[in-house]
Amino acid sequence: MSKFLSIHSSRVRRYSVRMIQAAALALVVAMAIPARAADDRAVKSRVAPVYPEIAKRMKIGGEVKVEATVDATGKVTDVKAISGNHMLAVAAEDAVRKWKFESGAGDSKVDVAVNFNIQ
C-alpha cells in the first residue's frame, strides 16, 4: 500500500508542477496581448532619416529599430534606439522624433524600423 501511495503522490506532484507551469505561461501570454495592442498606431507622416556622411563612406547600412513614445495626439515625445548600428542610431532617432502618428486613447510605445540602404 505504501508503494502505491508513493507512486500516486509522485504523479500528483508532477501534475501540480505542470499545472503551475501552464498557469504561468497563460499569465505571461495574457499580459503580452494588451501591450501588443498599443503598438498598432498608424503612422500619419514619416520623415526620412539623413544618412550620416561617415556611414555612407564606410558603406554602413541596415536597419535601426527604434522605440518611440507617442502621446494621445500622435506626437512623438521620446525616442530610443534599441538595435542596429550605432553610427546610424542618432539619425534614426532624429527622424522618428519628427514622425506623426494617429491619435489614440493615451500614451503608447511603438516599435518602428528605420532602414538605411547603401547606394
N, C-alpha and C positions, 0 to 999 in steps of 0.2 A: 504494500500500500504506500509506503514512503517513497518508493521509486516512482510510482505513478504521480504522486504529489510533486516530486522534484521535476519531472518532465513537464507536468502541467504548468507549474509556476515559471519554468523557463520559457515556455511558449507564451504565457501571459506577458512576461517581461518584454520579449521580442515584439509582440503585438503592440504593447504600450509604447515602446520606443518608435516603432513605425508610425503609429498614430500621432505622436508628438511631432515627428519629422514632417508628416503630411500637413499637420495644422500650421507648423512654422512656414512651410512652403506656401500654403494658401494665404497666410497673412502677408508674406512678402509680395506675392503677386497682387493681392488686393490693394496694398499700399502703393504699388507702382502704377496702377491703372489711372488714378486721379492725377498723378504727377505728369503722366504722359499726355493727358488731355489738355493741359495748359500749354503744351508746345505747339498746338495746332493753329496758331495765329498766322494769318496770311500776310505776306509782305505787300504793302501798297506801293512802295518805291524803293529801289535799290540804288546805291551809289557804287560805281566800280572802284576798286582799290587802285591806288597809284603804285605801280610796280617799282620797288626800290632799285635805283640805278646799279648799285653794287651787286644786287642779286641777279639782275639781268646780265651783267658782265660775267658773273660766275656761273651763269646758266642754272640758277637755282629756281625751281618751280615746285608746284604741288598744291596741296590743299591745306588750308588752315581752318581748324574747327574753332568756332567762337561761341561762347555762351553770352547771350545778351539778356539783360533785364529790361522788360518793356512795361511801361506804366499803362493805366487804363485808357489813356487817349491814343496809345500806339507809339509814343515817343520812347526811344532807347535811352535809358537812364544810366546803365552801367554795362561795360563790356569787358570780357576776359578771354584771352586765347587759351584753349585747353589742349590743343595738339597742333602739330605742324612745325615747320621750320621757323626758328626764332627770328631769322632775318626778314621774314615775311609777316610775322605776327603783328607788329606795330601798324603796318599798312592795312592789314585786315581789320584790326580793331578800329582804326580811324575811319575806314569806310563804313563799317557796320554802325558806328555811332550816328551816322547821317541817314540811316535807313528809317523808313516809316512803316509801321505795322497797322493792321486793322485794330479798331478799338475793341476792348474786352471788359470783363467784369472787374478786373483789378490787375495788380502787378503780376507778371508771369516771367518765367525764364524760358528762353527759346535758344535752342542749339542750331547754329547755321554753319554752312561750309562756304568758304571763300576760296576760289580756285585762281591760281597763278599759272598761266600757260607760258612755257618757254617758246619764244618765236625767233 
